[in-house]
Amino acid sequence: MTPAEYLGNLLLLIVGGNDTTRNTMTAGVYAMDRWPEQLRIMTSDPERMIPAAVSEIIRWQTPLAHMRRT
């Protein structure tokens, strides 16, 4: 891999990771505000429910801003 390819891949990972993390976290906050009963369920048993919530939030709201699910 050339230095230019390496730098390009590194920048893609940094920008993509930031974008997807930010959008997923925003969707989680929105969901917990919209459905407070789900927040109560999640906080009742966080060790078990938070991993499930993360998977569900990623499934429910795509982490990419310019991509639609089909």
Contacts in CASP RR format, 6 or more apart in sequence:
PFRMAT RR
TARGET T0000
AUTHOR 0000-0000-0000
METHOD contacts of the structure
MODEL  1
MTPAEYLGNLLLLIVGGNDTTRNTMTAGVYAMDRWPEQLRIMTSDPERMI
PAAVSEIIRWQTPLAHMRRT
1 9 0 8 1.000
19 63 0 8 1.000
19 64 0 8 1.000
19 65 0 8 1.000
20 63 0 8 1.000
20 64 0 8 1.000
21 63 0 8 1.000
23 61 0 8 1.000
23 62 0 8 1.000
23 63 0 8 1.000
23 64 0 8 1.000
23 65 0 8 1.000
24 54 0 8 1.000
24 57 0 8 1.000
24 58 0 8 1.000
24 61 0 8 1.000
24 63 0 8 1.000
27 57 0 8 1.000
27 60 0 8 1.000
27 61 0 8 1.000
27 63 0 8 1.000
28 53 0 8 1.000
28 57 0 8 1.000
28 61 0 8 1.000
30 61 0 8 1.000
31 38 0 8 1.000
31 57 0 8 1.000
31 60 0 8 1.000
31 61 0 8 1.000
32 38 0 8 1.000
32 39 0 8 1.000
32 42 0 8 1.000
38 53 0 8 1.000
41 49 0 8 1.000
42 49 0 8 1.000
42 50 0 8 1.000
42 53 0 8 1.000
43 49 0 8 1.000
62 68 0 8 1.000
62 69 0 8 1.000
END
